[in-house]
């Protein structure tokens, strides 16, 4: 639902609407079918009784993160994917994010994690890489074992935030969240990530992996979301099927709330 559903937004008056991205099977991948998935965004907007914001941009909810104050995190490997938005420039994508999300600054990451870039991945969703728990702060996935291909990728991604600023001109406070210790499953190197969590009213639903790093990761999330109860859910079965807790959910704010 994160990817095929709409992204809910509110305007300055607190009025709720739903951005209906174009969904095409994560870049028209030959193993995917999306004839019914492509109808979900508009259907959810109708069920929610809110205006639908149409767009020609191919995008998924897992491909962006926002801070509610004009900052958007996105990856070049998804937004500039020729299977999604062929010939589209960064400037054109930024303009569409401004129109649909009210974004004033996009922080571009070059790619996502290694496994997510393989055949059955999304080609680099940001929601297993980095998120903004509060304006000015970034939680970012940190693979700390050099044997994993994400080790070098994470160093590259983390470096993009060093000294960078958000839409309000604040320099990012970067908090590295260590990846689980497990490196492989039966299919190869894993992309297990604690970044793929869901923020809800009064709480956070987080991925766990029966891993020695679970407890420390939940503690990092608890510190990043003060006042919220953090609950871990074993996400290994979800990851075995291509996603995490953030991937299978989509929050809907109450009208009048700011995102």
CORQUIBEL-V361312 format. One record per pair of residues at least 12 apart in sequence whose C-alpha atoms are under 10 Angstrom apart, sorted by the first residue. I is the first residue (numbers start at 0). J is the second residue. Records with the same first field share a line. If there is no record, write none. Layout:
# CORQUIBEL-V361312
I->J  J
This chain:
# CORQUIBEL-V361312
0->36  39  40  59  60  61  245  246  247  248  249  250
1->59  60  61  62  242  244  245  246  247  248  249  250
2->20  21  22  24  25  36  37  39  40  58  59  60  61  62  121  245  246  247  248  249
3->19  20  21  22  23  24  25  33  35  36  37  38  39  40  58  59  60  61  246  247  249
4->17  18  19  20  21  22  36  37  38  39  40  41  42  43  44  59  60  247  248  249
5->17  18  19  20  21  22  39  40  41  42  43  44  51  52  53  59  60  249  250  251
6->18  19  20  40  44  51  52  59  60  61  63  99  100  249  250  251
7->19  44  49  50  51  52  60  99  100  249  250  251  252  253  258
8->52  67  99  100  101  251  252  254  256  257  258
9->67  100  101  252  253  254  255  256  257  258
10->100  101  254  255  256  257  258
11->255  256  257
12->254  255  256  257
13->253  254  255  256  257  258
14->49  50  253  254  255  256  257
15->47  48  49  50  51  251  252  253  254  255  256  257  258
16->44  47  48  49  50  51  52  99  251  252  254
17->40  41  43  44  45  47  48  49  50  51  52  53  99  100  251
18->40  41  44  50  51  52  53  54  60  99  100
19->37  38  39  40  41  42  43  44  51  52  53  54  55  56  57  58  59  60  99
20->37  40  41  52  53  54  55  56  57  58  59  60  99
21->36  37  38  40  53  54  55  56  57  58  59  83
22->34  35  36  37  38  39  40  55  56  57  58  59  60  83
23->36  37  57  58  59  82  83
24->36  37  57  58  59  82  83  121
25->57  58  59  62  77  80  82  83  119  120  121  122  123  124
26->57  58  77  78  80  81  82  83  84  121  122
27->81  82  83
28->82  83  118  119  120  121
29->118  119
30->118  119
31->119
40->52  53
41->53
47->251
49->254
52->98  99  100
53->99
54->95  96  98  99
55->84  95
56->78  83  84  87  91  92  95  96
57->77  78  79  80  82  83  84  85  92
58->77  78  83  84
59->77  78  121  124  246
60->124  125  126  245  246  248  249
61->73  121  123  124  125  126  127  195  242  245  246  247  248  249
62->74  75  76  77  78  111  121  122  123  124  125  126  127
63->77  78  96  105  124  125  126  129  130
64->105  106  124  125  126  129  130  131  132
65->100  102  104  105  106  130  131  132  133  134  258
66->102  130  131  132  133  134  135  136  137  165  166  258
67->100  101  102  131  133  134  166  257  258
68->101  102  103  104  133  134  135  165  166  167  257  258
69->96  97  100  101  102  103  104  105  134  165  166  167
70->96  97  100  101  102  103  104  105  106  131  134  135  164  165  166  167
71->93  96  97  100  101  102  103  104  105  106  107  130  131  165  166
72->104  105  106  107  108  125  126  128  129  130  131  137  165
73->105  106  107  108  109  110  111  123  124  125  126  129
74->105  106  107  108  109  110  111  122  123  124  125  128
75->89  106  107  108  109  110  111  122  123  124  125
76->107  108  109  110  111  116  121  122  123  124  125
77->108  109  110  111  116  121  122  123  124  125
78->92  107  122  123  124
79->92
80->122  123
89->105  107
90->105
92->105
93->105  106
102->166
103->165  166  167
104->164  165  166  167  168
105->165  166
106->159  160  163  164  165  166
107->125  156  159  160
108->123  125  128  129  155  156  157  158  159  160
109->123  152  155  156  159
110->122  123  124  125  128  152  153  155  156
111->123  124  125  126  127  128  129  149  152  153  156  190
112->124  125  127  128  140  142  148  149  150  151  152  153  156  189  190  191  192
113->147  148  149  150  151  152  153  188  189  190
114->148  149  186  187  188  189  190  191  241
115->127  189  190  241  242
119->240  241
120->241  242
121->241  242
124->246
125->139  194  195
126->139  140  192  193  194  195  196  242  243  245  246
127->139  140  190  191  192  193  194  195  196  242  243  245  246
128->140  141  153  156  157  176  190  192  193  194  195
129->141  156  157  173  174  175  176  192  193  194  195
130->194  195  196
131->171  172  173  194  223
132->198  220  223  224  225
133->223  224
134->165  166  167  169  171  172
135->164  165  166  167  168  169  170  171  172  173
136->165  169  170  171  172  173  174  223
137->157  160  171  172  173  174  175  223
138->157  171  172  173  174  175  176  193  194  219  220  223
139->153  156  157  160  173  174  175  176  177  178  192  193  194
140->153  154  156  157  174  175  176  177  178  179  190  191  192  193  194  195
141->153  154  156  157  174  175  176  177  178  179  192  193  194
142->154  175  176  177  178  179  180  182  190  191  192
143->176  177  178  179  180
144->177  178  179  180  181  182
146->182  188
147->181  182  183  188  189  190
148->182  188  189  190
149->178  182  188  189  190
150->178
153->175
157->173  174  175
158->173
160->172  173
161->173
174->219  223
175->194  216  219
176->192  193  194  212  215  216  217  219  220
177->192  193  194  212  213  215  216  219
178->190  191  192  193  194  210  212  213  216
179->191  192  193  207  208  209  210  211  212  213  216
180->208  210  211  212  213
181->208  209  210  211  212
184->235  239
185->239
186->239
189->238  239
190->238  241  242
191->206  207  208  234  235  238  239  242  243
192->205  206  207  208  216  234  238  243
193->205  206  207  208  212  213  216  217  219  220  231  234  243  244
194->206  216  220  243  244  245
195->234  242  243  244  245  246
196->220  229  230  231  232  243  244  245  246  248
197->229  243  244  245  246  247  248  249  250
198->224  227  228  229  245  249  250
199->227  228  229  249  250  251  252
200->227  228  250  252
201->224  225  226  227  228  229
202->221  224  225  226  227  228  229  230
203->217  220  221  224  227  228  229  230  231
204->217  220  228  229  230  231  232  244  245
205->217  220  229  230  231  232  233  234  243  244  245
206->230  231  232  233  234  235  237  238  243  244  245
207->230  231  232  233  234  235  243  244
208->231  232  233  234  235  236  238
209->232  233  234  235
210->233
213->231  233
214->231
216->231
217->229  230  231
232->244
